[in-house]
């Protein structure tokens, strides 16, 4: 056993050296030749451990993300020989892979339309071609639901298994694809004003990089993510993924029905209150059903992060501004946000914990709504830090109020 561990340790050290040379500009083909013996033993697990160790040793996540396509290029030959992640219809990995096949079809259809865009000249894009471009773009934009299921349902379980670097890197790449999608969508909406010369620039500088990035993400999922996830996630984890599948938008493929998860082990005994047991509070008492209904009826969304930076609770009101799913319970709050906003999240938590501020607030425009977001430091009567309370409110209607209302409005109308 120790020999196997030593061999794996040697292999990882060699791979880290190879990746550092790659980042310094060494040609991938030269490295593949020099490290052939090591690369022959590489699997998805080594790639995960490799990225985790490089980040732990100080390599920025942004640097790993920037070079991840070259990482895959170096490992591609070996990974291509490994069998794909095998799952029966109904298992989330089977559905994710079916969605990837649909995504590749959408990419091919988009590329066909892009190739029809004029390559030069002052003439505008024909209206029918512009409409087909927009239709192809709308179809491809549905990949956002696929990415969200991966980020919010699968990544939390990988992190609990100790796999943290690959999810961070992959989420960052997903966000880059979203930005590329946004740019391509803006160009498609303005197709009528584009000349042939403009269309050629959009195709080469926006559309082609977007489609290549989407294809690259399919490859990363198929060759690295799903084999790694199948190795580390239990049936109970995958069942939780499947149960929350439709919380994240449009399906790209229909799940099958054959998969039957093995029975999970019985949960550890915990203290539980009955439906009629009251929780004594300083200013009154509430039963559990009353407390749940009360919190879910608040005219804003709340999320509580405990003193260890773990998500402990979120309300489940009918009209949440931002989607939440129960897989985030127990997850580090830093891992619940895209990498691009991580530094802001960390700053807010650090300043609330350290007493530099008691509240931090932001307001944004989100899907046509004005959203007010506040973070409060939660402390006990002795000033001990207990965590952070996030309060998110759609303030669109409130901002539009004028004058006074002193009479009750008709039922069914405005509140």
C-alpha positions in Angstrom: 0.0 0.0 0.0 2.8 2.4 0.9 4.4 1.8 -2.5 1.1 2.7 -4.2 0.9 5.9 -2.2 4.5 6.8 -3.0 3.9 6.1 -6.7 0.9 8.3 -6.7 2.8 11.0 -4.8 5.6 10.8 -7.3 3.1 11.0 -10.1 1.4 14.1 -8.7 4.7 15.9 -8.2 5.7 15.1 -11.8 2.4 16.3 -13.1 2.7 19.5 -11.1 6.1 20.2 -12.6 4.6 19.5 -16.1 1.7 21.9 -15.5 4.1 24.6 -14.3 6.2 24.2 -17.5 3.0 24.4 -19.5 2.0 27.7 -17.8 5.5 29.0 -18.6 4.9 28.4 -22.3 6.3 24.9 -23.0 4.5 23.3 -26.0 1.9 20.6 -25.0 3.2 18.1 -27.5 6.7 18.3 -26.1 5.5 17.8 -22.6 3.3 14.9 -23.6 6.3 13.2 -25.0 8.6 13.9 -22.0 5.9 12.8 -19.5 4.5 9.9 -21.4 5.0 7.3 -18.7 3.3 9.5 -16.1 0.4 10.5 -18.3 -0.3 6.8 -19.0 -1.5 6.4 -15.4 -3.6 9.7 -15.2 -7.3 9.6 -14.4 -9.9 12.1 -13.4 -8.8 11.7 -9.7 -5.3 12.8 -10.5 -6.5 15.9 -12.3 -8.6 16.9 -9.3 -5.8 16.3 -6.8 -3.4 18.2 -9.2 -5.5 21.3 -9.3 -6.2 21.2 -5.6 -2.5 21.0 -4.7 -1.5 23.7 -7.1 -4.1 26.1 -5.6 -3.0 25.1 -2.1 0.6 26.0 -3.1 -0.4 29.4 -4.2 -1.3 29.2 -7.9 -4.3 31.5 -8.4 -7.6 29.9 -9.4 -7.8 32.4 -12.2 -4.5 31.1 -13.6 -5.6 27.5 -13.5 -8.9 28.5 -15.2 -7.1 30.4 -17.9 -5.0 27.4 -18.7 -7.6 24.6 -18.2 -8.1 24.0 -21.9 -4.4 23.3 -22.2 -4.6 21.0 -19.2 -7.3 19.0 -21.0 -5.2 19.0 -24.2 -2.2 17.4 -22.4 -4.4 14.7 -20.7 -6.8 14.2 -23.6 -5.2 11.1 -25.2 -5.2 9.2 -21.9 -8.7 10.4 -20.8 -10.1 9.4 -24.2 -9.1 5.8 -23.5 -11.1 5.6 -20.2 -14.7 4.5 -20.3 -17.3 7.2 -19.9 -19.1 7.7 -16.7 -21.7 4.9 -16.9 -25.1 5.4 -15.4 -28.5 4.0 -16.1 -31.4 6.2 -17.4 -32.9 8.1 -14.5 -29.5 8.6 -12.8 -28.6 12.4 -12.9 -25.3 11.6 -14.6 -27.2 9.8 -17.4 -29.4 12.9 -17.8 -26.5 15.3 -17.6 -24.7 13.4 -20.4 -27.9 13.3 -22.5 -28.1 17.1 -22.1 -24.5 17.3 -23.3 -25.5 15.5 -26.5 -28.3 18.0 -26.9 -25.9 20.9 -26.2 -23.6 19.7 -29.0 -26.5 19.6 -31.4 -27.4 23.2 -30.4 -23.8 24.2 -31.0 -23.8 22.6 -34.4 -27.1 24.4 -35.3 -25.8 27.7 -34.1 -22.5 27.3 -36.1 -24.5 26.5 -39.2 -26.4 29.8 -38.9 -23.2 31.7 -38.1 -21.6 30.4 -41.2 -24.4 31.9 -43.2 -23.7 35.4 -41.9 -22.2 37.7 -44.5 -18.4 37.8 -44.4 -17.9 41.3 -45.9 -19.6 44.3 -47.6 -22.0 47.0 -46.4 -25.2 45.2 -46.9 -27.3 44.5 -43.8 -28.1 41.0 -42.5 -31.3 39.7 -44.1 -34.2 39.8 -41.7 -34.9 36.0 -41.9 -31.3 35.2 -41.2 -31.3 37.6 -38.2 -34.4 35.8 -36.9 -32.8 32.4 -37.3 -29.7 33.7 -35.5 -31.8 34.9 -32.6 -33.7 31.6 -32.5 -30.4 29.6 -32.4 -29.1 31.8 -29.7 -32.2 31.5 -27.5 -31.9 27.7 -27.8 -28.3 27.6 -26.8 -28.9 30.0 -23.9 -30.8 27.2 -22.2 -27.4 25.7 -21.2 -27.6 28.0 -18.2 -30.0 25.7 -16.5 -27.6 22.8 -17.1 -24.7 24.8 -15.6 -26.8 25.8 -12.6 -27.7 22.2 -11.8 -24.1 21.3 -11.9 -23.0 24.3 -9.8 -25.8 24.2 -7.2 -26.6 20.5 -6.9 -23.5 18.5 -7.8 -20.7 20.8 -6.6 -21.8 20.9 -2.9 -21.5 17.2 -2.7 -18.1 17.2 -4.3 -16.9 19.8 -1.8 -18.2 17.7 1.1 -16.0 14.9 -0.4 -13.0 17.2 -0.2 -12.9 18.1 -3.9 -12.8 21.8 -4.0 -10.5 23.1 -6.7 -12.2 21.6 -9.8 -15.6 23.0 -8.9 -14.2 26.5 -8.4 -12.3 26.3 -11.7 -15.3 24.9 -13.7 -17.7 27.4 -12.2 -15.4 30.2 -13.3 -15.3 28.8 -16.8 -19.1 28.6 -16.8 -19.3 32.3 -15.9 -17.0 33.1 -18.8 -19.3 31.2 -21.1 -22.3 33.2 -19.7 -20.5 36.4 -20.5 -19.8 35.2 -24.0 -23.5 34.2 -24.4 -24.5 37.7 -23.3 -22.3 39.4 -25.8 -23.5 37.1 -28.6 -27.1 37.7 -27.6 -26.6 41.4 -27.7 -25.2 41.1 -31.2 -28.0 38.9 -32.3 -30.6 41.3 -31.0 -29.0 44.1 -33.0 -28.5 42.0 -36.2 -30.6 44.4 -38.3 -28.0 47.2 -37.8 -24.9 45.0 -38.6 -23.2 45.2 -42.0 -21.4 42.2 -43.5 -18.1 43.5 -42.2 -19.6 43.8 -38.7 -21.1 40.3 -38.9 -17.8 38.8 -39.9 -16.2 40.4 -36.8 -18.9 39.1 -34.5 -18.6 35.6 -35.9 -14.8 35.4 -35.5 -14.5 37.3 -32.2 -17.7 36.4 -30.4 -19.6 33.5 -31.8 -16.7 31.1 -32.7 -15.0 31.5 -29.3 -18.4 31.0 -27.6 -19.1 27.8 -29.4 -15.6 26.5 -28.8 -15.9 27.2 -25.1 -19.3 25.4 -24.9 -17.8 22.4 -26.7 -14.8 22.5 -24.4 -17.0 22.4 -21.3 -18.8 19.4 -22.6 -15.5 17.6 -22.9 -14.4 18.7 -19.4 -17.6 17.3 -18.0 -17.5 14.1 -19.9 -13.9 13.3 -19.4 -13.3 14.7 -15.9 -16.3 15.9 -13.9 -18.8 13.0 -14.4 -16.2 10.2 -13.8 -15.0 12.0 -10.7 -18.5 12.6 -9.4 -19.5 9.0 -10.0 -16.6 7.9 -7.9 -17.2 10.2 -4.9 -21.0 10.7 -4.7 -23.3 8.2 -3.0 -26.7 7.2 -4.2 -28.3 9.4 -1.5 -26.4 12.4 -3.0 -27.6 11.7 -6.5 -31.2 11.2 -5.2 -31.0 14.7 -3.7 -29.8 16.0 -7.1 -32.6 14.3 -8.9 -35.3 15.5 -6.5 -34.2 19.2 -7.0 -33.6 18.9 -10.7 -36.6 21.0 -11.9 -35.8 23.9 -9.5 -33.3 25.2 -12.0 -35.2 25.8 -15.2 -35.7 24.1 -18.5 -34.8 20.5 -19.1 -32.6 19.9 -22.1 -33.3 16.1 -22.0 -35.9 14.0 -20.2 -34.7 11.8 -17.4 -35.3 8.1 -17.7 -37.0 5.9 -15.1 -34.8 2.9 -14.7 -32.4 4.0 -11.9 -33.4 3.0 -8.4 -31.1 4.4 -5.8 -30.0 2.1 -3.0 -31.5 2.8 0.3 -29.5 5.4 2.3 -28.3 4.5 5.8 -30.7 5.6 8.5 -30.0 9.2 9.7 -28.3 9.7 13.0 -30.8 10.3 15.7 -31.4 14.0 16.4 -33.6 15.8 18.8 -36.9 16.7 17.0 -39.9 18.7 18.1 -43.4 17.4 17.5 -45.9 19.4 15.5 -47.6 20.6 18.6 -44.4 21.2 20.7 -43.8 24.9 21.3 -40.4 26.7 21.1 -40.1 29.0 24.0 -38.8 32.5 23.0 -38.1 35.5 25.2 -41.2 37.3 23.8 -43.5 34.4 23.3 -43.7 30.8 21.8 -44.3 29.2 18.5 -44.8 25.7 17.3 -42.6 24.4 14.5 -45.4 24.7 11.8 -46.1 28.2 12.9 -42.4 29.1 12.8 -41.9 27.6 9.4 -45.0 29.3 7.9 -44.0 32.6 9.6 -40.5 32.7 8.1 -41.8 31.7 4.7 -44.4 34.4 4.8 -41.9 37.2 5.4 -42.0 39.8 2.5 -38.3 39.2 1.9 -35.9 36.2 1.7 -33.6 35.3 4.5 -30.5 33.1 4.6 -28.5 32.5 7.8 -24.8 31.6 7.7 -23.4 30.4 11.0 -20.2 31.4 12.7 -18.2 28.7 10.8 -19.3 30.2 7.5 -21.7 27.3 6.8 -25.2 27.9 5.4 -27.5 26.8 8.2 -30.9 27.9 7.0 -32.9 29.7 4.3 -36.5 30.7 4.0 -38.6 29.1 1.3 -41.1 31.7 0.4 -43.2 31.4 -2.8 -41.4 34.2 -4.7 -37.7 34.0 -3.8 -35.6 36.5 -5.7 -32.6 34.2 -6.0 -33.0 30.4 -6.2 -31.9 28.3 -3.3 -31.8 24.5 -2.9 -31.4 22.4 0.2 -28.1 21.0 -1.1 -26.4 24.2 0.1 -27.2 23.4 3.8 -23.8 22.9 5.5 -21.9 24.3 2.5 -19.3 27.0 3.0 -20.8 30.3 1.9 -17.7 31.1 0.0 -18.5 28.0 -2.2 -22.0 29.1 -2.9 -21.0 32.1 -5.1 -19.3 32.4 -8.5 -15.6 32.9 -8.3 -15.8 36.4 -9.7 -17.7 37.6 -6.6 -15.8 35.6 -4.0 -13.6 38.4 -2.8 -16.7 40.6 -2.0 -18.4 37.7 -0.1 -15.2 37.2 1.9 -14.8 40.9 2.7 -18.4 41.2 3.9 -18.1 38.1 6.1 -14.7 39.2 7.5 -15.9 42.8 8.3 -19.1 41.6 9.9 -17.3 39.0 12.0 -14.6 41.4 13.0 -17.0 44.2 14.1 -15.8 46.7 11.4 -19.4 47.0 10.4 -22.8 45.7 11.5 -24.5 45.8 8.2 -23.5 45.8 4.5 -26.0 46.6 1.8 -26.2 46.5 -2.0 -28.8 47.1 -4.6 -28.9 45.8 -8.1 -31.1 45.6 -11.2 -32.1 42.0 -11.6 -34.4 40.8 -14.4 -36.2 44.1 -14.5 -36.6 44.3 -10.8 -34.9 46.5 -8.2 -33.4 44.2 -5.6 -32.2 45.4 -2.2 -29.7 43.0 -0.4 -28.5 43.5 3.1 -26.1 41.5 5.3 -26.4 41.8 9.1 -23.9 40.6 11.8 -25.8 38.3 14.2 -24.5 38.5 17.8 -25.8 37.2 21.1 -26.5 39.3 24.2 -22.8 39.2 25.1 -21.7 40.4 21.6 -20.4 36.9 20.5 -20.6 36.5 16.8 -23.1 33.9 15.7 -23.1 34.4 12.0 -24.5 36.5 9.1 -28.1 37.1 8.1 -28.7 37.9 4.5 -32.0 39.7 3.7 -33.0 40.0 0.1 -36.1 42.0 -1.0 -37.6 42.8 -4.3 -38.2 46.6 -3.7 -39.5 47.4 -7.1 -43.1 48.0 -6.0 -42.0 49.8 -2.8 -39.9 52.3 -4.8 -42.9 53.1 -7.0 -45.2 54.1 -4.0 -46.4 57.7 -3.9 -48.7 59.7 -1.6 -50.6 57.8 1.0 -53.1 54.9 1.3 -55.2 55.0 4.4 -58.1 52.7 3.1 -58.0 49.0 2.5 -57.7 48.0 -1.1 -60.0 45.6 -2.8 -59.2 42.0 -2.3 -57.4 40.5 -5.3 -55.9 43.8 -6.3 -52.8 45.5 -4.9 -52.0 44.5 -1.4 
